[in-house]
């Protein structure tokens, strides 16, 4: 059994922007309230803090949900990707296609909704290509094709 993890890259830029907004907004809020500046400045500071918190929360959500794990065995696969899970036998899959950004496995019973293995981090392109090759090999073996 081989397991592939194709997690998303950490959104460092988003975390940095969130930290900057929180720091600037927080400092501006403290200075504006201590110096009794106009209420508009206080409102702007609060907006910056709220935007920073929202940016940080969204970055954390992207980092935590951007996980793909697929385990391949001789008989089938188990996939957990972007909040969805599925487990199927190779003989239940009619075809597999590869695009620039995902691998699609089409189940016999529902070809309208393929299982998708997205590439979330372009730096993992090599792992993704090895995964696609192994899926092809395992499907050929399951269907008895050696070509």
C-alpha positions in Angstrom: 0.0 0.0 0.0 1.3 3.4 -1.0 0.0 6.6 0.6 0.4 10.0 -1.1 -0.1 13.3 0.7 -0.6 16.3 -1.5 -1.2 19.1 1.0 -1.5 22.7 0.1 1.4 25.0 0.6 1.2 27.1 3.8 -0.4 30.5 2.9 2.5 32.4 4.4 1.6 35.6 2.6 -2.0 35.5 3.9 -0.7 35.0 7.5 1.7 37.9 7.0 -1.0 40.2 5.8 -3.2 39.2 8.7 -0.4 39.9 11.2 0.3 43.3 9.6 -3.3 44.3 9.7 -3.7 43.2 13.3 -0.5 45.0 14.5 -1.2 48.2 12.6 -4.9 48.2 13.6 -4.1 47.3 17.2 -1.4 50.0 17.6 -3.6 52.6 15.9 -6.5 51.7 18.2 -4.4 52.0 21.3 -2.9 55.3 20.3 -6.2 56.7 19.0 -8.1 55.9 22.2 -5.3 57.1 24.5 -4.8 60.4 22.7 -8.6 60.9 22.3 -8.4 61.2 18.6 -11.5 61.6 16.4 -13.9 58.7 16.4 -13.3 58.1 12.7 -9.7 57.1 13.4 -10.9 54.6 16.1 -13.4 53.2 13.6 -10.6 52.8 11.0 -8.4 51.0 13.6 -11.3 48.6 14.5 -11.9 47.9 10.8 -8.2 47.0 10.4 -8.3 44.7 13.4 -11.4 43.0 12.1 -10.0 42.6 8.6 -6.8 41.2 10.1 -8.7 38.7 12.2 -10.8 37.7 9.2 -7.8 37.3 7.0 -6.1 35.1 9.6 -9.1 32.9 10.1 -9.5 32.4 6.3 -5.8 31.6 6.0 -6.1 29.1 8.8 -9.2 27.5 7.1 -7.3 27.2 3.8 -4.3 25.6 5.5 -6.4 23.1 7.5 -8.7 22.1 4.7 -6.1 22.0 1.9 -5.2 18.4 2.6 -5.3 15.4 0.2 -4.5 11.9 1.2 -4.9 8.9 -1.1 -3.9 5.4 -0.2 -3.5 2.9 -3.1 -3.7 -0.9 -2.7 -3.8 -3.7 -5.2 -7.6 -3.9 -4.9 -8.5 -0.2 -4.7 -8.0 3.2 -3.1 -9.1 5.4 -0.2 -9.3 9.1 -0.8 -9.7 12.0 1.6 -9.6 15.3 -0.2 -11.1 18.7 0.6 -13.7 17.5 3.0 -14.8 14.4 1.0 -13.9 10.8 1.5 -14.3 7.8 -0.7 -13.1 4.2 -1.0 -13.5 2.2 -4.2 -12.2 -0.9 -5.9 -10.2 -0.4 -9.1 -12.8 -2.5 -11.0 -15.4 0.1 -10.0 -13.5 2.8 -11.8 -14.2 3.1 -15.6 -11.5 5.6 -16.4 -9.0 8.1 -14.9 -8.0 11.4 -16.5 -5.3 13.9 -15.6 -5.6 17.6 -16.2 -3.1 20.3 -15.3 -4.5 20.7 -11.8 -6.2 17.4 -10.8 -6.6 13.6 -11.3 -10.1 12.5 -11.8 -11.3 8.9 -11.1 -14.7 8.1 -12.6 -16.8 5.5 -10.7 -19.0 3.2 -12.7 -22.1 4.0 -10.7 -21.8 7.8 -10.9 -19.6 9.1 -13.8 -21.1 12.6 -13.4 -19.3 13.0 -10.0 -15.7 11.7 -10.3 -13.4 11.5 -7.3 -11.0 14.4 -7.6 -7.4 14.5 -6.5 -6.4 18.2 -6.8 -2.9 19.6 -7.0 -2.9 22.2 -4.2 0.8 22.9 -4.2 2.6 23.2 -7.6 5.8 22.2 -5.8 4.3 18.7 -5.4 4.0 18.2 -9.2 6.5 15.3 -9.1 4.5 13.4 -6.4 1.3 14.1 -8.4 2.8 12.6 -11.6 4.0 9.5 -9.7 0.5 9.1 -8.3 -1.0 9.3 -11.8 1.4 6.7 -13.1 0.7 4.3 -10.2 -3.1 4.7 -10.6 -2.6 3.8 -14.3 -0.6 0.8 -13.4 -3.0 -0.4 -10.8 -6.0 0.0 -13.1 -4.3 -1.9 -15.8 -3.5 -4.7 -13.4 -7.1 -4.8 -12.1 -8.5 -5.1 -15.6 -5.8 -7.5 -16.7 -4.3 -5.2 -19.3 -0.5 -5.2 -19.7 -0.2 -2.6 -22.6 
